[in-house]
Amino acid sequence: MRVDLFDFELPPECIALRPAAPRDAARLLVVRPGAEPELTDAQVRDLPDLLAPGDALVVNDTRVVPARLDGIRRRATSQGEGVQVEAMLHKRLGTDLWLALARPGKRLAVGDVIEFAPPQGVQRLVASVEAKGEGGEVRLRFALAGVALDAAIAAIGHIPLPPYIAAKRPDDARDRADYQTMFASQEGSVAAPTAGLHFTPELVRRLEERGIATHRVTLHVGAGTFLPVKADDTGNHRMHAEWGEVSLETADALNAVKARGGRVVTVGTTATRLLESAAAEDGTLAPWRGETDIFITPGYRFRFIDGMLTNFHLPRSTLVMLVAAFIGHGPQKRAYAHAIRTGYRFYSYGDACLLLPQARS
């Protein structure tokens, strides 16, 4: 499909710079697709009443690493203060080795040394450039390893806010908490699974009392989620692979939900992509562990999920394409037009929509 079909105009004031407080006070647009999609305005805290006993929610329990590092490139043959660089860690390759997206990547060469944090700082972290790929990607070998490296990154790294927020304000101490979901436990992402940001312990308690269970999977979100689709046609876009896991316990529990006639509702596009990667053609879910680069666009036949809670996404993004694949391109466009017209807040810290194409029988 043509990528420009997924374009739309978004007023700058619709971009949320902070999350709702409390988190479950965020607005929720309920979308039930059809020839004329049914759109209902609600709040996330209404979720227990919008689902049915026996349904199940699936959340992503990945935890965001403070993966943006600011540093200075040093070369033994150069004079002066060096060049300022930013590295966004996005995939761990070993105890002391990371893949990163570097800016400006063209100023780096194999053999360069980067000092992260100034030498007079409390914490100093050094890495060498081992390899250089396309689009500013570099392989960094750190002088520290394992737990010591993790601690150093946690001490000097910045929460990698999405560009549309970072362009308007710097990250701060609030983001260290705001940009993590209440489920975050498995460290490894450079972006939050933002639909999960809306949940609170009180909301989860009310869901459980209603008979709606919450199950966990892990998908570590990579820096590719920030990259725009540059191709003119979706068939020419290459997704970045991300690591994920569905445990045997979770697979068995979700298969049992379906067998009893309940719906499986994913919290976010990350959980959606992971379950669809793990699902078999016959609609059953198996334990799964590995990397997925699944790219879901209109025409895709969903194997396993019945509903999805997700935020409002960027124009021309793979995420808005996934939404269109799930509820139809026409309903997606009408839902987004309604959200813009009625003042919903967009993107990572914004409001949510609940997509329910499958009614309970």
N, C-alpha and C positions, 0 to 999 in steps of 0.2 A: 504494500500500500504506500501511497505518497505520504511522506512525513508531514508535509504542510497541512494535511487534513486534520492534524491534531494540534494545530496552532490556535491560539485565542488571545485576546487582549485582556490583560489583568491590570487594573489600576494599582499603582504603587501602594496606596493606603490599605489594600487588601492583604499585604504581606505581613504576617505576624512576627514581631520582634521578641516577644516574650510569650510564654504559655499562659493559658487561663489559670486562674487561682480561685478555688481549688481546681485541680486538674480535671475532675469529672464535670465541672461547670461548662466545659467547652460545648459549643453548639454541635448538633448532630443532624445531618440531612439524611432521612431515610428514603431510599430509592427502591421502589418495586417496579421493575421494568414491565413494559407492555407496549401495545400500539401507541398508547398515551401513558408514559411513565407516571406512576403515582409518587409524588414528592411530599414528604411530611417533615415539618420542622420540629426538632426535639432537642434534647440535651443528652450528652453521653451518660449522665446519671440515670436516664430513662431506660438504659439497655436491658435491665432485668425484665421490664414489662414488654419490651419489643421482641424478645426471644421467648422460647417456650421451654418448659421443663423437659429435660432429656436432650436438649441441644448442648453443644460443647464449643467452647472458645479455644483457639490455639494461639499462644503467644510465643514470641521470639525472646529467649532469655540471654541474648548476647549483651555484652557490656562494652561501652565505648572506651577506647584507649585515648588518652590525651596525646593524639598522634601527630599534631602539627608542631614541628620543631623549627625554631629560628636559629640560624647560625651564620658563620663566616667561613668562606672557602679560603684555604691557605695553600700556597704552592711554594716549594723550596726555592724555586728559581725566580719568584716574583718579589718585588719590593712593595712597600706600602701596607695598607690596612686590610687588603683582601676584598672580597666581594660578598655582600650579604645574600644569603640564599634561604629559602624556605623548603623544608622537606615534609611531605605528608606520607607518613608510614602507612602502608596499606596491606602488606602481606608478609608474615613472618616466615622465613625460610630455614632458620636455625636458631640456636641459642644466642648468637651474636650477629645474626644476619637478617636484614629486612629489605624488601622491595619498597621503594618510595617514589612518589611523584615530586620532582624538584622544580622550583622556580627561582631564577631563570635556568632551565635545564641546559640551555646552549652554552652557559658560562662554565659548565662542569666538564671535566675530562677524567678518564680512568687514571687513578693514582692521586687525585686530589684528596686533600684532607679537609674535613669540615669540623669546625669547633662549634658545638651547640651550647648556647649560653656564653656570655662573655667570660674571659679568663678570671676576672675579679669576682665573679659570682660565687655563691656558696657551692653550687653544683656545676661541674664541667664535664661535658660528654663529647667524645671525639669519635669520628667515623671516617673511614676511607672509602672512596668510590671504587668499587671492584669491577663494575660493568655499567654500560649505558645502553638503553634501548630507545624505542620510539616514543615521541610525545613527552619527553622529559622524564621518563622512567629511569631510575638508577638502582643499582644494588649496593647497599651500604653495609660494610663490615665494621662493627663497633668495637671499641677497646674493652668494653665490659660485656658480660654475657649472663644469661639466665636471670635469676632473681635480682642481681645487682643492676643489670640493664633495665629491667622492668621498673625498679625503684627510681632510677635516674630519669627515665622517660616520664614517670608519674610526677616527679618533682619539677621538671623544667618544661614539660610539654604543655601545649594548649589544647583545649577541647576544640575539635575541628568543626566549628560551626559552618553550615552551608554558605556558599558564596553570597547568596542573596541576603543573608543576615550579616555576615562578616563585612560586607561592603558598606553597611550602615552603622555598625557599632563594633567595638572590640569585644572579645569574649571576656568574661569576668567570673568572679567566684560563684555567682548564682548559677551560671551555666554548668558548673561541675555537678550540680544536683539536678537542674532543670533538664539537662540533655541525657539523662539516664532514666530508663523505665524502672518501675518498682520491681520488675522481674529480673533485672540485669544481674547476672552472676557469672557468665562465661566470657571472660575478657577476650576481645579480638576484633571489634568493629571500629571503623573510623567514621561511622555515621549511625545515628540512633534508628532503631525500628520505630518510627515516630508515632504510629497508631497506638503503640503501647504506652506512650507518654500520658494518655488520658486516664489511665487506671489509678485507683487509690485502693488501699486496704478495705475501706468501707464499701466501695463498689464491688470488689471481689467477694466480700462477705455476703452482700445482698444477692449476688448472682448465685452463690452456693446455696443460700436459703431457698432460692427459687428452683433449685434443681438443675442449674447450669454449671457444669464443671469447667475448669480451666486446665489445659494441658500445655506443656512446654516443649519446644523444639529449639534448636540453635542454628542460626545462619549468621555468619560474620559478614557484615556489610562492608564492601570495599569502596575505595575511592572512585571506582567507576560509576557509582550512583550519582556523582556530581557532574559527570561528563555529559555534554549535550549529544543528541543524535545528529551527526554532521552529514550523514548520507541523505540523499533525496528520496530514497525508497527504503522501507523497513527491511527488505530482503538483503540489503547491502550493509546493514549495521551488525557489528560484532560485539556481543556482550562480554564483559569481563567476568571471569569465573570467580565464584565465592564459595567458601567452605561451609558445609552444613552437616547436621546430624539429626536423625529421627531415631529415637531409641526403640527397642523392642516393646518396652512397657507402653510407650506412647502410641506406637502403631497398633498394638492390640486393643488399647482402650478406645481409640478412634474408630477402628473397625467395628467394635462392639456398639458404639454410638450409632453408626450407620445401620447396623443390623437390627437395632431396636426402633428404627424409624426416626431417629434424631438427626439434626442438621449439624454439620461441622462448619463453623464460622471462623475464618482466619482473622487474626488481628494484624493487619498490615500486608503489604505486597511481598515482604521477605518470607513470612510464613507461608503465603500462598505459593510462591515460586518453589519453596522447598518441598511442600507436600505434593505439588504436581510433579516434581522431579522424582519423588519416591513412589508415586502411585503407579500401579500396573494398569494395563489396558482394560482389565476386567473391573476396575474401580475399587480395588483393594489396596491397602497401604502396607508396605513392607519396611522393616528397619533399613535405614539408609545412612551412609557416611561417605563423604567425599566432596568433590567440587561440582557445582552446577553453573552452567551458563545459559540456562533456559531463557528464551525470549518469547514472551506471550503477547501475541497481537490478534486483532480480530480475525476470526476463522479458526482459532484454536479450540479444540474440544476439551473442556475441563473434565478431568477424570474423577476427582475426589471431593473438592470443596463445594459447599452449598451456599455459602454467604461470605461476605468480607467486610470488615471494618477498616477503613483507610482514610488518610488525610486527603486534602486536595493538592494535586500535583502540578508540576511545571508544564507549560506548553511544550509540545514536541518531545516530551520525555518518554522513556520506555515505561514509566509508571502509569502515565495517563493512557498509554496504549493498552496496558494490561487491564485497566478499568473498563475501557471500551470493549475489550475482548470479552469481559465477564458479563456486562449488562447490555452490550450493543452500542455501536458508535452514536446513533441518534440519541438514545437515552442519556449517554454520557455527556453529550454536548448540551442537552437541555438541562441536566442536573447542574452542570458547571455554570451555565448562564443564570439559572435561578440563584445559585450560591453567590455569584458576583453581584447580581441585582439586589439581593437582600442582605448584603454585608457580611457574609461568612469570611472568616480569616483563613488565609491559605498557607500552605507549605508546612515545614517541620513543626513549628510552634503553633500552628493554626488549628482550625476546627476539623471535624471528621464527617464522613458519610458512611452509612450502613447500607450495603448493597445486598438485597434479598431477592434474587430472582427465583429462588426455590421456596414455595410456601409449604408449610407442614400439612401433610395429608390427614 
